[in-house]
Amino acid sequence: MNPASTLRNFALRHLVADAAPLSAAERWRSALAALLGFLITEGVLAVLPATTETRHLLLPLGATAVILYTLPHSPLGQPWSVAGGLVVSALAGLACGRWVPWPALAGALSIALAIWLMTRLRCLHPPGGALALTLALAPPAVGVEMAVVGANVLATLIAVVAVNNLVPGRRYPQCVTSHAPAADSPPPLARPGVAHEDLQYALGRLDTFLDISEDDLVAVYNLAAESAFRRHVTLRCKDIMTPAPVTAEFSTELNDAWGRLRRHHIKALPVVDRARRVIGLVGVEDFLAHVAADARRPVGDNIRALLRPTPGMYAHKPEVVGQIMEEGVLTAREDDDLGAVAAALAVRGHPRAIPVVDGDGRLTGILSQTDLVAAVFHQLALERAAGPDAGDARSDPPNS
């Protein structure tokens, strides 16, 4: 492997965040929201008692803007996290700057104290660490007061509420879903899915902070579980079909085809051409359809008369499978979802069997009616156990 590939692989594995990229539309929405939000913030501060010099000391609020306008759903950007995180961090920075005479130690203590206070008060906001450090190292002559910090926080919250609620698809702040169970809700063991108590237990075991709201975490879990369900338990035709089925050709004599049906205890034979492409289906019903009703002769005699080859060049009855087979039969591809096959059956009716073909249209297997019904009921039972949204997968319909 050349050095460039080695460096690229190292960067992808150890340096690049494993995060889904934003769409172009979302990038534009976030950038324009930040532009408008910061202008509104400056407009609010223009009417509040804060000088330009003191406002410029609060540049860490630029990091706050990134969170508020790019991650409006994040717990780090909700009003209490912003207001509480910035205020307690400012207090930590001012206190360390005033009472610790050594700048390096004052800066380190301000960040540590800000983190402790934010996590203790559940208002973690990363720009608070930068604000604490800035105020701890600010020259004493500048005299940044908490009133200035409060004014900036107020202006920022006014701007984010105004802007994010104007952006389509966003709402701010994120409302906290009530976790109290309904009066008529089933007991916990009878409720499928992830509950609030489950998340609290899992987060307690992790003992770390996740930058995602509980509702979003549940949504991510449910989508991932749905995808895993579809991948692992959604049956496809190739999973249940009978491979290498017994077949007939157009020129197969009726007596021979009847013998194959009886010998293998099957209800229908796929009829294929020399390239093993399905051209029809023949079953017992097709034979009976060509037996004339005659009260003077038993049915067995009539069937034997149909199966008996006619001597000579001309015949007054069908002689080969191609003359009695059902044409234009429903076929399915190997990778077709059984749900798509069931949907096609609802339109086409219930055939005796469904030939299964590969990508080139060649016969590879057959689905009997019994196999298909059993598999569909099995899939429906699994979908019901997995939840109400697990069975929404759709695939291309079978060939007809």
Protein Blocks (a to p, Z undefined) as FASTA:
>chain_A
ZZklmmmmmmmmmmmccdddddfklmmmmmmmmmmmmmmmmmmmmmpccdfklmmmmmmm
mmmmmmmmmmmmbmklgmklmmmmmmmmmmmmmmmmmmmmblklmmmmmmmmmmmmmmmn
opacfklmmmmmmmmmpcfklopafklmmmmmmmmmmmmmmmmmmpghiacddddddfbd
cfkbccfklpgcjdfklmmmmmmmnopacdbdfklmmmmmmmmmmmmmmmmmmccfklmm
cehiadddfklcfklmmmmmmmnopabdcdddfkopafbdcdfklmmmmpccdfkbcfkl
mmmmmmpccedjbdcbdfbfklmmcehiacddfklcfklmmmmmmmnopcfbdcdddfko
pafbdcdfklmmmmmmmmmmmmmmnojklmmcccddddZZ
